[in-house]
C-alpha cells in the first residue's frame, strides 16, 4: 500500500488518519508497530493517546508530525499545515536566552526583527514568563523550561499541537499547574491537540476524548468521551472515575498481551 499525506476533505477534521500502518525492518526481522490505525481529530478537540510502553503512541505522533513516513495508509492535516511538536525534554539551546530560543522558529519563518520581538514578548506573556526573557535555560526550573518550549512551539502559529509526554518528568504540583496553563492556551487559541501520555489520570484531566492503543502492534481498541465540565481537577472524583475505567481496560490489554 502506498503511503500518502493528504488534506482532509471535511471541514470538521483537523487531523485524519486512515488505515495507518508502520513496519520497521524487513523480512524475518520486520516489526509491525502500528496496524491499520484510523482516527479523526476535530478542530479544537483535545485527544489523548494512552497505552502500554511500546504500543506505538510516539510512533504515531512522529508520523503525524512528518518526522517519519507510514508504511501504509493516509495521514491528512487540514489546510496542509505543519503541526507543532513538543517532547518530554524541552530541548532548548543552552547558549541562547529564553527570548532567543522562542525567536528561533520566527526567524525560520522570515519575520522582520521588530515583528519577532513583539511576537516573542507576547508568547512569553502567554506562558507567564514575561520577566524571564533574558534568562538562560539553566537558570530556570524544569516547569519553566517546559513553558519556554511551549512558547517556542506556539511561535510556529499552527492550529495543530502534538505533545509527547511533555510533563512526564515534572513533579506532581508543577504538572498540575502546567495542566491549567495548557488548558487555558488550548481554549483561547482553539487548538487541536494530540497528546501522548502514560498517565491515565492526566488523560482524564485534559482530554475531550481518550484513545487506548493495544500492545504491539498498536491498534485502537477503545475510545471514550470525557464528558466532565471544565475546569477540572486531577484529584476530582469524576476524573478518578474515568481514569479507573480506562486503567481497567489497559490492565486487561497488558494481561492479554503478557499471556
ABEGO torsion letter per residue (X at the ends): XBBBBBBBABAABABBBBGBBBBBEBEAABBBABBGBBBBBBBGBBBBBBEBBGAGAAAAAAAAAGABBBABEBBBBBGGBBBBBBBABAGBBAABBAAAAAAAAAAAAGBBAAAAAAAAAAAAAAAGAAAAAABBAAABBAAAAAAAAAAAAAAAGBABBBBBGAAAABBAAAAAAAAAAAAAAAAAAGBBBBBBBABAAAAAAABABBBBBBBOBBBBABBBBBBBBOBBBAABAAAAAAAAAAAAAAAAAAAAAAX
